[in-house]
Amino acid sequence: MSAPALMVLATFLFATMGVCVKLASALYGTGEIVFYRGLIGASMLFFVSRARGGSLRTRVPAMHFWRAITGVTALSMWFYAIGNLPLATAMTLNYMSSVWMALFLIGGAVALGTTRVDGKVVATVLLGFAGVALVLRPTMDQDQLWHGVVGLISGMISATAYLQVTALGRAGEPEYRTVFYFSLGGMVAGGVLALVTGGLHTHTLKGAALLVAVGLLATTAQLLMTRAYATGRTLVNASLQYLGIAFAFGYGVLLFDDPVTWMALAGMVLIVGAGVAATLLRTKVTQTSDTTMTES
């Protein structure tokens, strides 16, 4: 399967996972959903590694530890936002990660004393936050600003997790090992959070089916997306990734009667545009750095 096809399928599976998370949130706490998502993901990846003849032994346990900390924190906040916001809103705020990375570039330039900050990067960040203001305006009218802030922060932390995944790939860690330790971290952290916030609930057939679906969909989508980024073009993959917002919007309208407002739609368009632009700028910076290193 081609990289674009893998990415489209992955985004559809992530959006479908969001539906299952939203439905499961009526039956379980966020910690429980994260716990079972991690349990199922770690189990799947254990068997995947055995089938490939690979090993889960790692030379960089500290890198996996910090990746798990940031990734699980972002995941927990995202699941919380999905349970309390319109599905497309929660998905859009989490997909702000590319814009946050552009903001990190600006912060890094200032911290290093760089005299010139790229105006295109600044414009991209401002465009993204203008989109956030439009997306959250309907949310604030519903007294759900706190949930929107949590969703927005989940995207920021996801940006740091993405940087750590990139570092793990450069360290030679295969994708199944990275996803395994992330899932293992989710299982541990989700279990602790569930115990602190009220313990584990008994299962119904519907609830158990939703939890299994969350774990299977999330892990499969993560593997497909990782494979797409490994074999395809970064900008194409990042652009197609935003189809997840469109899928989530369709699900929200059809299944949850989420309201359709011009402000929310305009905000989503601005955030998608900012995300694609941020990815394009980041790709150019990476290519320039690689060229400079080759010439030197």
Helices and strands as residue ranges (DSSP letters): H 3-24, H 30-51, H 61-84, H 87-94, H 97-111, H 119-141, H 145-170, H 175-196, H 205-231, H 234-241, H 243-256, H 262-295
